[in-house]
Amino acid sequence: MSELPPERPTNPAEQRLSLLLEELRREAGDDDRAFVGSLMRHVRVQSLLRELLSAVGGLTLAVREALALLFASRSGENR
């Protein structure tokens, strides 16, 4: 029998979301743990994408500032 791979440790926001989803599941009376797992995977993917886009935005800002500094110093030399 194959075992499932161990899950990553969750951060406090994921733990809170998991608790809220458990409450919703109990209220609905549905025992669909696969849904909760699927939703948590989507949340993790979106979190990783947010971090990646934030890093790309930071890099873009750094390049823009470097180019602005470079062009500002060149225009000052020609005067």
mmCIF file of the N, C-alpha and C atoms, coordinates in Angstrom:
data_MODEL
# 
_entry.id   MODEL 
# 
loop_
_atom_site.group_PDB 
_atom_site.id 
_atom_site.type_symbol 
_atom_site.label_atom_id 
_atom_site.label_alt_id 
_atom_site.label_comp_id 
_atom_site.label_asym_id 
_atom_site.label_entity_id 
_atom_site.label_seq_id 
_atom_site.pdbx_PDB_ins_code 
_atom_site.Cartn_x 
_atom_site.Cartn_y 
_atom_site.Cartn_z 
_atom_site.occupancy 
_atom_site.B_iso_or_equiv 
_atom_site.pdbx_formal_charge 
_atom_site.auth_seq_id 
_atom_site.auth_comp_id 
_atom_site.auth_asym_id 
_atom_site.auth_atom_id 
_atom_site.pdbx_PDB_model_num 
ATOM 1   N N  . MET A 1 1  ? 0.845   -1.175 0.000   1.00 0.00 ? 1  MET A N  1 
ATOM 2   C CA . MET A 1 1  ? 0.000   0.000  0.000   1.00 0.00 ? 1  MET A CA 1 
ATOM 3   C C  . MET A 1 1  ? 0.892   1.240  0.000   1.00 0.00 ? 1  MET A C  1 
ATOM 4   N N  . SER A 1 2  ? 0.624   2.171  -0.891  1.00 0.00 ? 2  SER A N  1 
ATOM 5   C CA . SER A 1 2  ? 1.435   3.389  -0.966  1.00 0.00 ? 2  SER A CA 1 
ATOM 6   C C  . SER A 1 2  ? 0.921   4.415  0.036   1.00 0.00 ? 2  SER A C  1 
ATOM 7   N N  . GLU A 1 3  ? 1.864   5.104  0.630   1.00 0.00 ? 3  GLU A N  1 
ATOM 8   C CA . GLU A 1 3  ? 1.514   6.136  1.600   1.00 0.00 ? 3  GLU A CA 1 
ATOM 9   C C  . GLU A 1 3  ? 1.557   7.495  0.929   1.00 0.00 ? 3  GLU A C  1 
ATOM 10  N N  . LEU A 1 4  ? 0.747   8.403  1.435   1.00 0.00 ? 4  LEU A N  1 
ATOM 11  C CA . LEU A 1 4  ? 0.747   9.768  0.926   1.00 0.00 ? 4  LEU A CA 1 
ATOM 12  C C  . LEU A 1 4  ? 2.015   10.474 1.392   1.00 0.00 ? 4  LEU A C  1 
ATOM 13  N N  . PRO A 1 5  ? 2.549   11.381 0.577   1.00 0.00 ? 5  PRO A N  1 
ATOM 14  C CA . PRO A 1 5  ? 3.738   12.120 1.011   1.00 0.00 ? 5  PRO A CA 1 
ATOM 15  C C  . PRO A 1 5  ? 3.388   13.020 2.187   1.00 0.00 ? 5  PRO A C  1 
ATOM 16  N N  . PRO A 1 6  ? 4.347   13.275 3.062   1.00 0.00 ? 6  PRO A N  1 
ATOM 17  C CA . PRO A 1 6  ? 4.049   14.152 4.206   1.00 0.00 ? 6  PRO A CA 1 
ATOM 18  C C  . PRO A 1 6  ? 3.745   15.560 3.725   1.00 0.00 ? 6  PRO A C  1 
ATOM 19  N N  . GLU A 1 7  ? 2.787   16.188 4.394   1.00 0.00 ? 7  GLU A N  1 
ATOM 20  C CA . GLU A 1 7  ? 2.405   17.548 4.014   1.00 0.00 ? 7  GLU A CA 1 
ATOM 21  C C  . GLU A 1 7  ? 3.376   18.549 4.622   1.00 0.00 ? 7  GLU A C  1 
ATOM 22  N N  . ARG A 1 8  ? 3.480   19.690 3.948   1.00 0.00 ? 8  ARG A N  1 
ATOM 23  C CA . ARG A 1 8  ? 4.299   20.782 4.466   1.00 0.00 ? 8  ARG A CA 1 
ATOM 24  C C  . ARG A 1 8  ? 3.699   21.287 5.772   1.00 0.00 ? 8  ARG A C  1 
ATOM 25  N N  . PRO A 1 9  ? 4.532   21.813 6.666   1.00 0.00 ? 9  PRO A N  1 
ATOM 26  C CA . PRO A 1 9  ? 3.967   22.446 7.860   1.00 0.00 ? 9  PRO A CA 1 
ATOM 27  C C  . PRO A 1 9  ? 3.180   23.687 7.449   1.00 0.00 ? 9  PRO A C  1 
ATOM 28  N N  . THR A 1 10 ? 2.104   23.934 8.140   1.00 0.00 ? 10 THR A N  1 
ATOM 29  C CA . THR A 1 10 ? 1.249   25.064 7.776   1.00 0.00 ? 10 THR A CA 1 
ATOM 30  C C  . THR A 1 10 ? 1.619   26.293 8.597   1.00 0.00 ? 10 THR A C  1 
ATOM 31  N N  . ASN A 1 11 ? 1.374   27.450 8.004   1.00 0.00 ? 11 ASN A N  1 
ATOM 32  C CA . ASN A 1 11 ? 1.612   28.694 8.732   1.00 0.00 ? 11 ASN A CA 1 
ATOM 33  C C  . ASN A 1 11 ? 0.333   29.066 9.487   1.00 0.00 ? 11 ASN A C  1 
ATOM 34  N N  . PRO A 1 12 ? 0.367   30.073 10.355  1.00 0.00 ? 12 PRO A N  1 
ATOM 35  C CA . PRO A 1 12 ? -0.818  30.424 11.145  1.00 0.00 ? 12 PRO A CA 1 
ATOM 36  C C  . PRO A 1 12 ? -2.046  30.770 10.302  1.00 0.00 ? 12 PRO A C  1 
ATOM 37  N N  . ALA A 1 13 ? -1.850  31.421 9.166   1.00 0.00 ? 13 ALA A N  1 
ATOM 38  C CA . ALA A 1 13 ? -2.999  31.769 8.318   1.00 0.00 ? 13 ALA A CA 1 
ATOM 39  C C  . ALA A 1 13 ? -3.650  30.510 7.756   1.00 0.00 ? 13 ALA A C  1 
ATOM 40  N N  . GLU A 1 14 ? -2.836  29.541 7.347   1.00 0.00 ? 14 GLU A N  1 
ATOM 41  C CA . GLU A 1 14 ? -3.384  28.287 6.824   1.00 0.00 ? 14 GLU A CA 1 
ATOM 42  C C  . GLU A 1 14 ? -4.085  27.502 7.927   1.00 0.00 ? 14 GLU A C  1 
ATOM 43  N N  . GLN A 1 15 ? -3.544  27.549 9.140   1.00 0.00 ? 15 GLN A N  1 
ATOM 44  C CA . GLN A 1 15 ? -4.191  26.860 10.253  1.00 0.00 ? 15 GLN A CA 1 
ATOM 45  C C  . GLN A 1 15 ? -5.556  27.474 10.542  1.00 0.00 ? 15 GLN A C  1 
ATOM 46  N N  . ARG A 1 16 ? -5.629  28.802 10.512  1.00 0.00 ? 16 ARG A N  1 
ATOM 47  C CA . ARG A 1 16 ? -6.908  29.489 10.752  1.00 0.00 ? 16 ARG A CA 1 
ATOM 48  C C  . ARG A 1 16 ? -7.908  29.136 9.661   1.00 0.00 ? 16 ARG A C  1 
ATOM 49  N N  . LEU A 1 17 ? -7.454  29.128 8.409   1.00 0.00 ? 17 LEU A N  1 
ATOM 50  C CA . LEU A 1 17 ? -8.334  28.765 7.307   1.00 0.00 ? 17 LEU A CA 1 
ATOM 51  C C  . LEU A 1 17 ? -8.823  27.335 7.456   1.00 0.00 ? 17 LEU A C  1 
ATOM 52  N N  . SER A 1 18 ? -7.939  26.454 7.869   1.00 0.00 ? 18 SER A N  1 
ATOM 53  C CA . SER A 1 18 ? -8.313  25.058 8.059   1.00 0.00 ? 18 SER A CA 1 
ATOM 54  C C  . SER A 1 18 ? -9.385  24.929 9.138   1.00 0.00 ? 18 SER A C  1 
ATOM 55  N N  . LEU A 1 19 ? -9.234  25.690 10.228  1.00 0.00 ? 19 LEU A N  1 
ATOM 56  C CA . LEU A 1 19 ? -10.246 25.660 11.286  1.00 0.00 ? 19 LEU A CA 1 
ATOM 57  C C  . LEU A 1 19 ? -11.595 26.168 10.777  1.00 0.00 ? 19 LEU A C  1 
ATOM 58  N N  . LEU A 1 20 ? -11.570 27.254 10.015  1.00 0.00 ? 20 LEU A N  1 
ATOM 59  C CA . LEU A 1 20 ? -12.821 27.795 9.474   1.00 0.00 ? 20 LEU A CA 1 
ATOM 60  C C  . LEU A 1 20 ? -13.485 26.813 8.516   1.00 0.00 ? 20 LEU A C  1 
ATOM 61  N N  . LEU A 1 21 ? -12.673 26.150 7.692   1.00 0.00 ? 21 LEU A N  1 
ATOM 62  C CA . LEU A 1 21 ? -13.227 25.164 6.765   1.00 0.00 ? 21 LEU A CA 1 
ATOM 63  C C  . LEU A 1 21 ? -13.808 23.967 7.509   1.00 0.00 ? 21 LEU A C  1 
ATOM 64  N N  . GLU A 1 22 ? -13.166 23.571 8.596   1.00 0.00 ? 22 GLU A N  1 
ATOM 65  C CA . GLU A 1 22 ? -13.695 22.465 9.399   1.00 0.00 ? 22 GLU A CA 1 
ATOM 66  C C  . GLU A 1 22 ? -15.054 22.835 9.990   1.00 0.00 ? 22 GLU A C  1 
ATOM 67  N N  . GLU A 1 23 ? -15.184 24.080 10.468  1.00 0.00 ? 23 GLU A N  1 
ATOM 68  C CA . GLU A 1 23 ? -16.471 24.530 11.001  1.00 0.00 ? 23 GLU A CA 1 
ATOM 69  C C  . GLU A 1 23 ? -17.545 24.506 9.916   1.00 0.00 ? 23 GLU A C  1 
ATOM 70  N N  . LEU A 1 24 ? -17.204 24.978 8.725   1.00 0.00 ? 24 LEU A N  1 
ATOM 71  C CA . LEU A 1 24 ? -18.168 24.958 7.620   1.00 0.00 ? 24 LEU A CA 1 
ATOM 72  C C  . LEU A 1 24 ? -18.561 23.532 7.258   1.00 0.00 ? 24 LEU A C  1 
ATOM 73  N N  . ARG A 1 25 ? -17.588 22.634 7.275   1.00 0.00 ? 25 ARG A N  1 
ATOM 74  C CA . ARG A 1 25 ? -17.862 21.242 6.936   1.00 0.00 ? 25 ARG A CA 1 
ATOM 75  C C  . ARG A 1 25 ? -18.815 20.627 7.954   1.00 0.00 ? 25 ARG A C  1 
ATOM 76  N N  . ARG A 1 26 ? -18.581 20.919 9.234   1.00 0.00 ? 26 ARG A N  1 
ATOM 77  C CA . ARG A 1 26 ? -19.456 20.373 10.274  1.00 0.00 ? 26 ARG A CA 1 
ATOM 78  C C  . ARG A 1 26 ? -20.872 20.934 10.143  1.00 0.00 ? 26 ARG A C  1 
ATOM 79  N N  . GLU A 1 27 ? -20.982 22.216 9.822   1.00 0.00 ? 27 GLU A N  1 
ATOM 80  C CA . GLU A 1 27 ? -22.304 22.828 9.670   1.00 0.00 ? 27 GLU A CA 1 
ATOM 81  C C  . GLU A 1 27 ? -23.056 22.217 8.500   1.00 0.00 ? 27 GLU A C  1 
ATOM 82  N N  . ALA A 1 28 ? -22.360 21.922 7.433   1.00 0.00 ? 28 ALA A N  1 
ATOM 83  C CA . ALA A 1 28 ? -23.008 21.354 6.250   1.00 0.00 ? 28 ALA A CA 1 
ATOM 84  C C  . ALA A 1 28 ? -23.299 19.875 6.433   1.00 0.00 ? 28 ALA A C  1 
ATOM 85  N N  . GLY A 1 29 ? -22.626 19.221 7.371   1.00 0.00 ? 29 GLY A N  1 
ATOM 86  C CA . GLY A 1 29 ? -22.848 17.805 7.596   1.00 0.00 ? 29 GLY A CA 1 
ATOM 87  C C  . GLY A 1 29 ? -22.218 16.933 6.528   1.00 0.00 ? 29 GLY A C  1 
ATOM 88  N N  . ASP A 1 30 ? -21.358 17.492 5.720   1.00 0.00 ? 30 ASP A N  1 
ATOM 89  C CA . ASP A 1 30 ? -20.725 16.748 4.631   1.00 0.00 ? 30 ASP A CA 1 
ATOM 90  C C  . ASP A 1 30 ? -19.329 16.328 5.073   1.00 0.00 ? 30 ASP A C  1 
ATOM 91  N N  . ASP A 1 31 ? -18.959 15.087 4.768   1.00 0.00 ? 31 ASP A N  1 
ATOM 92  C CA . ASP A 1 31 ? -17.639 14.581 5.154   1.00 0.00 ? 31 ASP A CA 1 
ATOM 93  C C  . ASP A 1 31 ? -16.739 14.541 3.930   1.00 0.00 ? 31 ASP A C  1 
ATOM 94  N N  . ASP A 1 32 ? -16.439 15.705 3.384   1.00 0.00 ? 32 ASP A N  1 
ATOM 95  C CA . ASP A 1 32 ? -15.647 15.774 2.163   1.00 0.00 ? 32 ASP A CA 1 
ATOM 96  C C  . ASP A 1 32 ? -14.265 16.347 2.473   1.00 0.00 ? 32 ASP A C  1 
ATOM 97  N N  . ARG A 1 33 ? -13.406 15.523 3.033   1.00 0.00 ? 33 ARG A N  1 
ATOM 98  C CA . ARG A 1 33 ? -12.057 15.971 3.375   1.00 0.00 ? 33 ARG A CA 1 
ATOM 99  C C  . ARG A 1 33 ? -11.235 16.246 2.121   1.00 0.00 ? 33 ARG A C  1 
ATOM 100 N N  . ALA A 1 34 ? -11.565 15.601 1.021   1.00 0.00 ? 34 ALA A N  1 
ATOM 101 C CA . ALA A 1 34 ? -10.843 15.841 -0.232  1.00 0.00 ? 34 ALA A CA 1 
ATOM 102 C C  . ALA A 1 34 ? -11.030 17.291 -0.676  1.00 0.00 ? 34 ALA A C  1 
ATOM 103 N N  . PHE A 1 35 ? -12.232 17.830 -0.453  1.00 0.00 ? 35 PHE A N  1 
ATOM 104 C CA . PHE A 1 35 ? -12.495 19.222 -0.811  1.00 0.00 ? 35 PHE A CA 1 
ATOM 105 C C  . PHE A 1 35 ? -11.601 20.165 -0.008  1.00 0.00 ? 35 PHE A C  1 
ATOM 106 N N  . VAL A 1 36 ? -11.500 19.921 1.286   1.00 0.00 ? 36 VAL A N  1 
ATOM 107 C CA . VAL A 1 36 ? -10.670 20.766 2.142   1.00 0.00 ? 36 VAL A CA 1 
ATOM 108 C C  . VAL A 1 36 ? -9.215  20.678 1.701   1.00 0.00 ? 36 VAL A C  1 
ATOM 109 N N  . GLY A 1 37 ? -8.738  19.470 1.416   1.00 0.00 ? 37 GLY A N  1 
ATOM 110 C CA . GLY A 1 37 ? -7.361  19.301 0.960   1.00 0.00 ? 37 GLY A CA 1 
ATOM 111 C C  . GLY A 1 37 ? -7.110  20.011 -0.351  1.00 0.00 ? 37 GLY A C  1 
ATOM 112 N N  . SER A 1 38 ? -8.069  19.896 -1.264  1.00 0.00 ? 38 SER A N  1 
ATOM 113 C CA . SER A 1 38 ? -7.941  20.558 -2.562  1.00 0.00 ? 38 SER A CA 1 
ATOM 114 C C  . SER A 1 38 ? -7.907  22.073 -2.395  1.00 0.00 ? 38 SER A C  1 
ATOM 115 N N  . LEU A 1 39 ? -8.773  22.580 -1.560  1.00 0.00 ? 39 LEU A N  1 
ATOM 116 C CA . LEU A 1 39 ? -8.820  24.018 -1.326  1.00 0.00 ? 39 LEU A CA 1 
ATOM 117 C C  . LEU A 1 39 ? -7.522  24.513 -0.693  1.00 0.00 ? 39 LEU A C  1 
ATOM 118 N N  . MET A 1 40 ? -6.977  23.755 0.237   1.00 0.00 ? 40 MET A N  1 
ATOM 119 C CA . MET A 1 40 ? -5.718  24.142 0.870   1.00 0.00 ? 40 MET A CA 1 
ATOM 120 C C  . MET A 1 40 ? -4.574  24.145 -0.139  1.00 0.00 ? 40 MET A C  1 
ATOM 121 N N  . ARG A 1 41 ? -4.579  23.193 -1.067  1.00 0.00 ? 41 ARG A N  1 
ATOM 122 C CA . ARG A 1 41 ? -3.544  23.187 -2.106  1.00 0.00 ? 41 ARG A CA 1 
ATOM 123 C C  . ARG A 1 41 ? -3.645  24.444 -2.960  1.00 0.00 ? 41 ARG A C  1 
ATOM 124 N N  . HIS A 1 42 ? -4.878  24.834 -3.306  1.00 0.00 ? 42 HIS A N  1 
ATOM 125 C CA . HIS A 1 42 ? -5.068  26.054 -4.099  1.00 0.00 ? 42 HIS A CA 1 
ATOM 126 C C  . HIS A 1 42 ? -4.586  27.286 -3.327  1.00 0.00 ? 42 HIS A C  1 
ATOM 127 N N  . VAL A 1 43 ? -4.860  27.324 -2.043  1.00 0.00 ? 43 VAL A N  1 
ATOM 128 C CA . VAL A 1 43 ? -4.418  28.451 -1.218  1.00 0.00 ? 43 VAL A CA 1 
ATOM 129 C C  . VAL A 1 43 ? -2.898  28.515 -1.196  1.00 0.00 ? 43 VAL A C  1 
ATOM 130 N N  . ARG A 1 44 ? -2.252  27.370 -1.057  1.00 0.00 ? 44 ARG A N  1 
ATOM 131 C CA . ARG A 1 44 ? -0.785  27.348 -1.030  1.00 0.00 ? 44 ARG A CA 1 
ATOM 132 C C  . ARG A 1 44 ? -0.203  27.802 -2.364  1.00 0.00 ? 44 ARG A C  1 
ATOM 133 N N  . VAL A 1 45 ? -0.792  27.347 -3.463  1.00 0.00 ? 45 VAL A N  1 
ATOM 134 C CA . VAL A 1 45 ? -0.300  27.753 -4.787  1.00 0.00 ? 45 VAL A CA 1 
ATOM 135 C C  . VAL A 1 45 ? -0.459  29.259 -4.960  1.00 0.00 ? 45 VAL A C  1 
ATOM 136 N N  . GLN A 1 46 ? -1.609  29.787 -4.559  1.00 0.00 ? 46 GLN A N  1 
ATOM 137 C CA . GLN A 1 46 ? -1.827  31.226 -4.684  1.00 0.00 ? 46 GLN A CA 1 
ATOM 138 C C  . GLN A 1 46 ? -0.858  32.007 -3.802  1.00 0.00 ? 46 GLN A C  1 
ATOM 139 N N  . SER A 1 47 ? -0.549  31.477 -2.633  1.00 0.00 ? 47 SER A N  1 
ATOM 140 C CA . SER A 1 47 ? 0.409   32.131 -1.750  1.00 0.00 ? 47 SER A CA 1 
ATOM 141 C C  . SER A 1 47 ? 1.797   32.158 -2.384  1.00 0.00 ? 47 SER A C  1 
ATOM 142 N N  . LEU A 1 48 ? 2.206   31.045 -2.984  1.00 0.00 ? 48 LEU A N  1 
ATOM 143 C CA . LEU A 1 48 ? 3.501   31.003 -3.662  1.00 0.00 ? 48 LEU A CA 1 
ATOM 144 C C  . LEU A 1 48 ? 3.534   31.962 -4.847  1.00 0.00 ? 48 LEU A C  1 
ATOM 145 N N  . LEU A 1 49 ? 2.439   32.030 -5.603  1.00 0.00 ? 49 LEU A N  1 
ATOM 146 C CA . LEU A 1 49 ? 2.381   32.956 -6.734  1.00 0.00 ? 49 LEU A CA 1 
ATOM 147 C C  . LEU A 1 49 ? 2.463   34.406 -6.266  1.00 0.00 ? 49 LEU A C  1 
ATOM 148 N N  . ARG A 1 50 ? 1.800   34.702 -5.162  1.00 0.00 ? 50 ARG A N  1 
ATOM 149 C CA . ARG A 1 50 ? 1.853   36.059 -4.622  1.00 0.00 ? 50 ARG A CA 1 
ATOM 150 C C  . ARG A 1 50 ? 3.283   36.428 -4.238  1.00 0.00 ? 50 ARG A C  1 
ATOM 151 N N  . GLU A 1 51 ? 3.990   35.499 -3.588  1.00 0.00 ? 51 GLU A N  1 
ATOM 152 C CA . GLU A 1 51 ? 5.378   35.759 -3.210  1.00 0.00 ? 51 GLU A CA 1 
ATOM 153 C C  . GLU A 1 51 ? 6.257   35.939 -4.444  1.00 0.00 ? 51 GLU A C  1 
ATOM 154 N N  . LEU A 1 52 ? 6.035   35.109 -5.459  1.00 0.00 ? 52 LEU A N  1 
ATOM 155 C CA . LEU A 1 52 ? 6.818   35.206 -6.689  1.00 0.00 ? 52 LEU A CA 1 
ATOM 156 C C  . LEU A 1 52 ? 6.575   36.543 -7.387  1.00 0.00 ? 52 LEU A C  1 
ATOM 157 N N  . LEU A 1 53 ? 5.316   36.930 -7.512  1.00 0.00 ? 53 LEU A N  1 
ATOM 158 C CA . LEU A 1 53 ? 4.998   38.202 -8.159  1.00 0.00 ? 53 LEU A CA 1 
ATOM 159 C C  . LEU A 1 53 ? 5.541   39.385 -7.362  1.00 0.00 ? 53 LEU A C  1 
ATOM 160 N N  . SER A 1 54 ? 5.539   39.270 -6.056  1.00 0.00 ? 54 SER A N  1 
ATOM 161 C CA . SER A 1 54 ? 6.109   40.327 -5.226  1.00 0.00 ? 54 SER A CA 1 
ATOM 162 C C  . SER A 1 54 ? 7.609   40.451 -5.475  1.00 0.00 ? 54 SER A C  1 
ATOM 163 N N  . ALA A 1 55 ? 8.292   39.320 -5.602  1.00 0.00 ? 55 ALA A N  1 
ATOM 164 C CA . ALA A 1 55 ? 9.734   39.344 -5.884  1.00 0.00 ? 55 ALA A CA 1 
ATOM 165 C C  . ALA A 1 55 ? 10.011  39.931 -7.265  1.00 0.00 ? 55 ALA A C  1 
ATOM 166 N N  . VAL A 1 56 ? 9.204   39.563 -8.249  1.00 0.00 ? 56 VAL A N  1 
ATOM 167 C CA . VAL A 1 56 ? 9.375   40.106 -9.602  1.00 0.00 ? 56 VAL A CA 1 
ATOM 168 C C  . VAL A 1 56 ? 9.124   41.612 -9.588  1.00 0.00 ? 56 VAL A C  1 
ATOM 169 N N  . GLY A 1 57 ? 8.130   42.046 -8.849  1.00 0.00 ? 57 GLY A N  1 
ATOM 170 C CA . GLY A 1 57 ? 7.855   43.476 -8.735  1.00 0.00 ? 57 GLY A CA 1 
ATOM 171 C C  . GLY A 1 57 ? 9.008   44.224 -8.087  1.00 0.00 ? 57 GLY A C  1 
ATOM 172 N N  . GLY A 1 58 ? 9.591   43.642 -7.053  1.00 0.00 ? 58 GLY A N  1 
ATOM 173 C CA . GLY A 1 58 ? 10.746  44.261 -6.403  1.00 0.00 ? 58 GLY A CA 1 
ATOM 174 C C  . GLY A 1 58 ? 11.939  44.362 -7.330  1.00 0.00 ? 58 GLY A C  1 
ATOM 175 N N  . LEU A 1 59 ? 12.173  43.309 -8.096  1.00 0.00 ? 59 LEU A N  1 
ATOM 176 C CA . LEU A 1 59 ? 13.273  43.320 -9.060  1.00 0.00 ? 59 LEU A CA 1 
ATOM 177 C C  . LEU A 1 59 ? 13.035  44.370 -10.144 1.00 0.00 ? 59 LEU A C  1 
ATOM 178 N N  . THR A 1 60 ? 11.808  44.454 -10.627 1.00 0.00 ? 60 THR A N  1 
ATOM 179 C CA . THR A 1 60 ? 11.463  45.448 -11.645 1.00 0.00 ? 60 THR A CA 1 
ATOM 180 C C  . THR A 1 60 ? 11.677  46.863 -11.116 1.00 0.00 ? 60 THR A C  1 
ATOM 181 N N  . LEU A 1 61 ? 11.278  47.096 -9.891  1.00 0.00 ? 61 LEU A N  1 
ATOM 182 C CA . LEU A 1 61 ? 11.469  48.413 -9.285  1.00 0.00 ? 61 LEU A CA 1 
ATOM 183 C C  . LEU A 1 61 ? 12.954  48.742 -9.158  1.00 0.00 ? 61 LEU A C  1 
ATOM 184 N N  . ALA A 1 62 ? 13.759  47.767 -8.753  1.00 0.00 ? 62 ALA A N  1 
ATOM 185 C CA . ALA A 1 62 ? 15.198  48.003 -8.617  1.00 0.00 ? 62 ALA A CA 1 
ATOM 186 C C  . ALA A 1 62 ? 15.834  48.326 -9.970  1.00 0.00 ? 62 ALA A C  1 
ATOM 187 N N  . VAL A 1 63 ? 15.438  47.613 -11.017 1.00 0.00 ? 63 VAL A N  1 
ATOM 188 C CA . VAL A 1 63 ? 15.972  47.881 -12.357 1.00 0.00 ? 63 VAL A CA 1 
ATOM 189 C C  . VAL A 1 63 ? 15.544  49.265 -12.826 1.00 0.00 ? 63 VAL A C  1 
ATOM 190 N N  . ARG A 1 64 ? 14.292  49.621 -12.583 1.00 0.00 ? 64 ARG A N  1 
ATOM 191 C CA . ARG A 1 64 ? 13.793  50.937 -12.995 1.00 0.00 ? 64 ARG A CA 1 
ATOM 192 C C  . ARG A 1 64 ? 14.559  52.051 -12.295 1.00 0.00 ? 64 ARG A C  1 
ATOM 193 N N  . GLU A 1 65 ? 14.782  51.897 -11.001 1.00 0.00 ? 65 GLU A N  1 
ATOM 194 C CA . GLU A 1 65 ? 15.517  52.920 -10.261 1.00 0.00 ? 65 GLU A CA 1 
ATOM 195 C C  . GLU A 1 65 ? 16.968  53.011 -10.725 1.00 0.00 ? 65 GLU A C  1 
ATOM 196 N N  . ALA A 1 66 ? 17.578  51.871 -11.027 1.00 0.00 ? 66 ALA A N  1 
ATOM 197 C CA . ALA A 1 66 ? 18.963  51.883 -11.522 1.00 0.00 ? 66 ALA A CA 1 
ATOM 198 C C  . ALA A 1 66 ? 19.044  52.586 -12.871 1.00 0.00 ? 66 ALA A C  1 
ATOM 199 N N  . LEU A 1 67 ? 18.085  52.307 -13.754 1.00 0.00 ? 67 LEU A N  1 
ATOM 200 C CA . LEU A 1 67 ? 18.072  52.967 -15.062 1.00 0.00 ? 67 LEU A CA 1 
ATOM 201 C C  . LEU A 1 67 ? 17.823  54.466 -14.922 1.00 0.00 ? 67 LEU A C  1 
ATOM 202 N N  . ALA A 1 68 ? 16.925  54.845 -14.030 1.00 0.00 ? 68 ALA A N  1 
ATOM 203 C CA . ALA A 1 68 ? 16.654  56.270 -13.816 1.00 0.00 ? 68 ALA A CA 1 
ATOM 204 C C  . ALA A 1 68 ? 17.897  56.970 -13.286 1.00 0.00 ? 68 ALA A C  1 
ATOM 205 N N  . LEU A 1 69 ? 18.606  56.328 -12.388 1.00 0.00 ? 69 LEU A N  1 
ATOM 206 C CA . LEU A 1 69 ? 19.834  56.906 -11.852 1.00 0.00 ? 69 LEU A CA 1 
ATOM 207 C C  . LEU A 1 69 ? 20.900  57.014 -12.935 1.00 0.00 ? 69 LEU A C  1 
ATOM 208 N N  . LEU A 1 70 ? 21.011  56.001 -13.759 1.00 0.00 ? 70 LEU A N  1 
ATOM 209 C CA . LEU A 1 70 ? 21.998  55.992 -14.840 1.00 0.00 ? 70 LEU A CA 1 
ATOM 210 C C  . LEU A 1 70 ? 21.710  57.099 -15.845 1.00 0.00 ? 70 LEU A C  1 
ATOM 211 N N  . PHE A 1 71 ? 20.455  57.218 -16.282 1.00 0.00 ? 71 PHE A N  1 
ATOM 212 C CA . PHE A 1 71 ? 20.114  58.245 -17.263 1.00 0.00 ? 71 PHE A CA 1 
ATOM 213 C C  . PHE A 1 71 ? 20.187  59.646 -16.662 1.00 0.00 ? 71 PHE A C  1 
ATOM 214 N N  . ALA A 1 72 ? 19.874  59.788 -15.394 1.00 0.00 ? 72 ALA A N  1 
ATOM 215 C CA . ALA A 1 72 ? 19.970  61.100 -14.749 1.00 0.00 ? 72 ALA A CA 1 
ATOM 216 C C  . ALA A 1 72 ? 21.423  61.542 -14.667 1.00 0.00 ? 72 ALA A C  1 
ATOM 217 N N  . SER A 1 73 ? 22.332  60.622 -14.379 1.00 0.00 ? 73 SER A N  1 
ATOM 218 C CA . SER A 1 73 ? 23.749  60.997 -14.290 1.00 0.00 ? 73 SER A CA 1 
ATOM 219 C C  . SER A 1 73 ? 24.317  61.292 -15.670 1.00 0.00 ? 73 SER A C  1 
ATOM 220 N N  . ARG A 1 74 ? 23.868  60.610 -16.699 1.00 0.00 ? 74 ARG A N  1 
ATOM 221 C CA . ARG A 1 74 ? 24.343  60.879 -18.065 1.00 0.00 ? 74 ARG A CA 1 
ATOM 222 C C  . ARG A 1 74 ? 23.854  62.233 -18.559 1.00 0.00 ? 74 ARG A C  1 
ATOM 223 N N  . SER A 1 75 ? 22.610  62.569 -18.265 1.00 0.00 ? 75 SER A N  1 
ATOM 224 C CA . SER A 1 75 ? 22.099  63.858 -18.727 1.00 0.00 ? 75 SER A CA 1 
ATOM 225 C C  . SER A 1 75 ? 22.795  65.000 -17.994 1.00 0.00 ? 75 SER A C  1 
ATOM 226 N N  . GLY A 1 76 ? 23.244  64.779 -16.776 1.00 0.00 ? 76 GLY A N  1 
ATOM 227 C CA . GLY A 1 76 ? 23.976  65.795 -16.029 1.00 0.00 ? 76 GLY A CA 1 
ATOM 228 C C  . GLY A 1 76 ? 25.371  66.011 -16.571 1.00 0.00 ? 76 GLY A C  1 
ATOM 229 N N  . GLU A 1 77 ? 25.981  64.997 -17.164 1.00 0.00 ? 77 GLU A N  1 
ATOM 230 C CA . GLU A 1 77 ? 27.325  65.116 -17.720 1.00 0.00 ? 77 GLU A CA 1 
ATOM 231 C C  . GLU A 1 77 ? 27.336  65.947 -18.998 1.00 0.00 ? 77 GLU A C  1 
ATOM 232 N N  . ASN A 1 78 ? 26.257  65.908 -19.767 1.00 0.00 ? 78 ASN A N  1 
ATOM 233 C CA . ASN A 1 78 ? 26.200  66.598 -21.055 1.00 0.00 ? 78 ASN A CA 1 
ATOM 234 C C  . ASN A 1 78 ? 25.949  68.094 -20.905 1.00 0.00 ? 78 ASN A C  1 
ATOM 235 N N  . ARG A 1 79 ? 25.563  68.568 -19.773 1.00 0.00 ? 79 ARG A N  1 
ATOM 236 C CA . ARG A 1 79 ? 25.226  69.985 -19.593 1.00 0.00 ? 79 ARG A CA 1 
ATOM 237 C C  . ARG A 1 79 ? 26.414  70.822 -19.354 1.00 0.00 ? 79 ARG A C  1 
# 
